[in-house]
Amino acid sequence: MFEFIMLMCFGAAWPFAVYRAYVSRRSEGTSIVFLYVVFLGYMSGILHKIFFSFDLVISLYILNAIMVFVCIVLYYRNRAYSKMMQRKRR
């Protein structure tokens, strides 16, 4: 139960982060290292559920991992967009 609550609380923030990254088109202020560490944590949780205690909480790990992965993809998209805009200004 506590694991479920923890994942729900952590997961509640990711849709806002995805939306903000999508509409802002800016990578400044985003730590890619942090995103990779969190993604690694969720992947570890998924593997633990698969190998040791499979239950439906794995779906929250998967959902959160997907949202973090989307944030990672948006980070690189936004970084490329920023570089393109800098070249246009020259």
C-alpha positions in Angstrom: 0.0 0.0 0.0 2.8 2.5 0.9 4.6 1.7 -2.3 1.4 2.4 -4.3 1.0 5.8 -2.5 4.6 6.7 -3.1 4.4 5.9 -6.8 1.1 7.8 -7.1 2.6 10.9 -5.5 5.8 10.8 -7.6 3.8 10.1 -10.7 1.5 13.0 -10.2 4.2 15.5 -11.0 5.4 13.9 -14.3 2.5 14.9 -16.5 3.1 18.6 -15.5 6.8 18.2 -16.3 6.0 16.7 -19.7 3.5 19.4 -20.5 5.9 22.2 -19.4 8.8 20.7 -21.4 6.6 20.3 -24.5 5.1 23.8 -24.6 8.2 25.7 -23.4 10.6 24.2 -26.0 13.5 25.0 -23.6 15.9 22.6 -22.1 17.4 25.2 -19.7 16.7 24.4 -16.1 16.3 20.7 -16.8 18.8 18.2 -15.4 19.3 15.4 -17.9 21.4 13.5 -15.3 18.5 13.7 -12.8 16.1 12.4 -15.4 18.4 9.4 -16.2 18.8 8.6 -12.5 15.1 8.7 -11.9 14.5 6.6 -15.1 17.1 4.1 -13.8 15.3 3.9 -10.5 12.0 3.2 -12.1 13.6 0.5 -14.3 15.1 -1.1 -11.2 11.7 -1.1 -9.6 10.2 -2.8 -12.7 12.9 -5.5 -12.6 12.4 -6.1 -8.9 8.6 -6.5 -9.5 9.3 -8.9 -12.4 11.8 -11.1 -10.5 10.7 -11.0 -6.9 7.2 -9.7 -6.2 5.1 -9.3 -9.3 1.8 -7.4 -8.6 -0.2 -4.6 -10.2 2.0 -1.9 -8.7 4.3 -2.6 -11.6 1.9 -0.7 -13.8 2.7 2.5 -11.9 6.4 1.9 -12.3 5.9 1.4 -16.0 3.7 4.5 -16.4 6.1 6.7 -14.4 9.1 5.3 -16.4 7.3 6.2 -19.7 6.6 9.7 -18.5 10.3 10.2 -17.5 11.4 8.7 -20.9 9.1 11.3 -22.6 10.8 14.0 -20.5 14.2 12.7 -21.7 13.1 12.8 -25.3 11.7 16.3 -25.0 14.9 17.4 -23.4 16.9 16.5 -26.5 14.2 17.9 -28.8 14.2 21.2 -26.9 18.0 21.3 -26.9 18.1 20.8 -30.7 15.4 23.4 -31.1 17.4 25.9 -29.0 20.5 25.3 -31.1 18.5 25.8 -34.3 17.0 29.0 -33.1 20.5 30.3 -32.1 21.8 29.6 -35.6 18.8 31.4 -37.1 19.6 34.5 -35.1 23.1 34.7 -36.6 
